[in-house]
Every structure is written in structure tokens, then in C-alpha cells.
Amino acid sequence: MQFRQLYLAYMEMIKDLRLAVLIDADNVPYSNIKEMLEEIAKYGTPTFKRIYADWTKPTVSGWKGVLLESAITPVQQYSYTSGKNATDSAMIIDAMDILYSGRVDGFCIVSSDSDFTRLAIRLREAGMKVFGIGQKKTPVPFISACDKFIYIEILKAEEQSSQPSKKTRTRKAAKSKSAEITEVVEPLESTTPPIEKIDKELIKLIADSVNDLADEEGWAFLGDLGNLILKKQPDFDSRNYGFKKLLPLIKSLNRFEINERGTGKNNIVLVYVRTKR
């Protein structure tokens, strides 16, 4: 019963996490804003949703059509000097104002710009959870400054994999006097296209993390394992490698043993991992 209560309390805490979403329109594409917001919703509730740009420029015109649909507040920031990015300064100032307001528990910075590295570090120093969303080209310092970093390419791959398969076909079946069209849809693959390859570094990261958490028999709890891997490598995501969850990824490596232990309470199963001996 105690485990169940702790689990429910943890899920409630995650669900009620208040997030300020700040988007750098100059450094992320607008085409996947719906998927970005759905991803952010997994980690908390956006209480602020602001997007920053010089809206007089034609390069950000694509964003204008999706702002109302997504209830994102546009913030106008003129470029005072040629070659200087005033948008970054506006985002940083607003982030600090929101931080001192005490109305949020974390921030989501949507950008591929390393200029926000110091901001992410400062927010974490203040006890905020910091999530980053950007493209694969995002510099490592900004990625490392976040608690978790999600690649936009993952969201693109998931959106594409959710499209109806080209193999979908229809057939006509005659019933009584009228003809009905029955649609036969072949099941979609359970994984998204990988944007990274499984290599020795990934296997070593998982193996070292298992050893760091292992009990006397070498077993590590899967939940703790995922959290530790994320602390070591903030941009780690099983979806990067084509798997929706961590457990299928580990099983595919064939280097680890899996032990599923029933708790006897509400069908809750605890999963443990250890390196094969």
C-alpha cells in the first residue's frame, strides 16, 4: 500500500508541474508545434506559452498561422542592430521575471541556440526543472544544461509513423442489395524511425548505470536506471533509437537480464535489470 501511495503521489506531482514554455521562433521550425506541445504536456501543464521574434521579418511568417490555434502569445522584439539577436535577450529577461514571480515549477526552452546555456544553468540553480526542445544540431553545452532535452526530429518521426500506411487497401464486399466498402488497415510498426544508431557508447552507458545502482545480486530497478541515465546524458531518449520505451531498447541489446517482479497489489509489476553474467 505504501508503494502505491508513493507512486500516485509521484504521478500527481508530475501532472501538476507548472511550466513556462518559451519559444525562440528564429531557431526552431513551426511545422511540428502541435507535436512539441503534446510532448511538453507529458511533463507538466504549460501556464505560460510565449514565442519571441521580430514579426516584421518574413523568415518567421510561417509561425503566424499556428499561434492562435496553439494559444501561444507572440512577443515582438525588434532587432536594434544588424547582426545582433535581440530575441535571446527578451527571452532571458522574461524567464527571470517569471522565475521571481514564483508561479511556475519549471521551464521549457524551445530553441537550438547555445546562447540559452547560461539561462538553463541559472534556472536549475534556482530549483527549477528545465526541459529543452531543439534540433539535432543543438550544441552540447545547452543540452547538458537541461534536465532533459528532446530532439524535434523524434517528434517528426512519430508524427510520420502515425500517418496511415501506404499499404492500406480497400475491398468491396456485397451485402444484400447494397455494396459496402470495408477498409483493411495493416498495423503500424511499434517503433519510430531511429535518428541515432545503437553503438558501444550507448551499451556502456547502460551497463555502467546498471552497475552503479546494482544490489548485491547485480539487479537495478528500471525506474532508477532511466533516471540515472538521463542525469548522465540529458538528451538520452529511447525514441532516438527507434524504441518507444527504455525496456524494449534494453531487451534488443541482448546484453542484459530482465526480471519482472509482481507486487501482488493492483497488478503492479516492478522491472529489474542486470548485466548478463
Secondary structure, DSSP 4 states (H G I P E B T S, - for coil): -HHHHHHHHHHHHHHT-EEEEEEETTSS-STTHHHHHHHHHTT-EEEEEEEEE-TTSGGGHHHHHHHHHHT-EEEE---SSTT--HHHHHHHHHHHHHHHHT--SEEEEE---GGGHHHHHHHHHTT-EEEEEE-TT--HHHHHHSSEEEEHHHHHHHHHHTSPPTT-EEEEEEETTEEEEEEE-PPPPSSPPPSS---HHHHHHHHHHHHHH--TTS-EEHHHHHHHHHHH-TT--GGGGT-SSHHHHHHHHTSEEEEEEE-SSTT-EEEEEEE--
